């Protein structure tokens, strides 16, 4: 219980700090939301009207205080650029980003863990060395480039894949897959490479331990040795890395949504920043903060599930 | 050993199943993907598509036609709304909601006869009260703030009977009719007050369905449209995609039916898609802050005109899809343009050097060009400007900033030395020459100042004879060229790439995707 309360207070402090930093950056950042939105065609009357209508003629700290007050009552305010509640915009887009992140994590798990175990079993043999080389390249490739290549050589070649837009799961499962597989792959490939290396190292460490020799000598099948014992014992370091990877995936969606024109939270963030839409940026930053804190929290809990010796304090 | 094989088998299965699912769905997926997905459940009997997907660079700023200012918004929403007058593709005007109109001899009273068969998208008849309401709203007479400066000159608006609407001006203004299109004064229903942005209603060929921020704007056919037989399409979707390169891939993948094509990539879609070229009617300029040295000196500005090679820019940035300009008027404006001015400053390095020396800069000077990053075009142009000006000893540094910062610093703040931008096309010659340039106008961001010019722009409004107006406008263009108000580079063309079956696209001298006569040919 104490642990939960501590975590919660930590979350509040994190959100507060992050929002203050965002606010500070917005004060330094040149550019004006109203002018950016209305462009060169607007006359002074229109700009001033809109500014006072949205309450942007007040000093920034007042706007921030207002925003904070709203946050306490669960109100994220209205977006300047889109003249609608930040909450609606965010909830519209969360499913896209969540699906993308979910699919990416599945890909990372399904590929990297078996691959890492395989490489560990074949340490220093040709297959291990070549896998390590390939993953080295996978780690080095920037995701926007990878995305473009996938669009050009996969998306444009196979009609199944859509290279822009999003089709919700509720409308069509294959449709959703057709829009999500390539972007998910784009984020997943470098992360698979990273996770593969950690899995390999963790498994290698375990394989050399005495208990493995013991259970092997009592005649347990190799399959059981690897999955029931070695993998389970390797999970702690893998989990730590996996927590980091999840945060990477959340960040990765920002770039990849842009490349694939996916209407997700990341794309919204970029629009919000380039339009100096302060309430919207704050709202999205809150989402990212909560997501990352939540991931860390889940990882912590999983530690104690995997290894009962670890107690949450 | 057994273990190793099962691993390989697992991997192999995963890879193969991915590949197979991709290929097999690819074969039969195509038709359902392009037609089924976009239109939901009802499928037309014929194979000819009844809906179009048009790619647009950005979201509209507002859907409320009186609140919107960005030209990109009107590009889309002019399909929803109409004004008393309507634009023509050649830059002239025709009757819109007004069936006919009369201008009194003194040029002050405008009497409009209103069409009787016009219905709003919600089924209500259009009445003169709605027209009165629309103008009151624009002028801030119905309680709210004034929404436009276009009608400051209006003395009164009245509706003497159910199909007549009269506008009286304070001073004669030969350009006034241009403020009566949907661009400046869309007619919207009074019954929808307070909801014009959330649920816009108009009388245009297409009705609003749904706006998904950052994704698309969906419109549907107006079944009651007063123009018999129009529109042809059942549905129009404007999809927002800021990246040109991504857009052209969407076009090739048939996810989009119409988009602008980056000039350098025209050859890639030439065979597979229909191309149409639109003279943008904008003027691309390289300009200066003319209140600060050295650009306050006309000789320096003329030297810039001689030194910067228009043909270099037209070739390398626009791949030749551009028309050379000599002043702030494109050939797209027909008779209004003063021809021959583009020859005034033929590329001449020696002359430029001589002019610089006369102005007191024999060794050149250092300066900075500030350009926006929202389109690659501007930084590409800046690079050529740097190379060109190096030849005459002027050392230019390029500063690329975000659009928002450009607006803040250059356009509104006027804190810059050089910049390059394209001045958006307008339907009216007066607005083209007055906006951004004349000191009568607040948008004069390069701070050009010339007494004769300002006088012409004031006088022309009082002139009712069109031939004489043209004389004024032509003289105004000469002044801009003589005084080297800016380096007028070119009116670049927009190259539209579309599905080969798409017909009926119209191009206006301003940004408007008119979908009313578009259809897919068999």
Interface residues (C-beta under 8 A of the other chain):
Chain A: X30 X31 X32 X33 X35 X36 X37 X38 X39 X40 X41 X42 X43 X44 X45 X46 X49 X50 X53 X79 X81 X82 X83 X84 X89 X92 X93 X110 X111 X114 X115 X117 X118 X121 X122 X151 X152 X154 X155 X156 X158 X159 X160 X161 X162 X163 X164 X165 X166 X167 X172 X174 X175 X178 X222 X223 X226 X258 X259 X261 X263 X267 X268 X271 X274 X275 X276
Chain B: X2 X3 X4 X6 X7 X10 X11 X14 X21 X22 X23 X25 X26 X27 X29 X30 X33 X37 X59 X61 X62 X67 X69 X70 X71 X72 X145 X146 X147 X148 X149 X197 X212 X213 X214 X215 X239 X241 X243 X246 X249 X250 X252 X253 X255 X402 X403 X404 X405 X407 X408 X409 X411 X412 X421 X424 X436 X442 X443
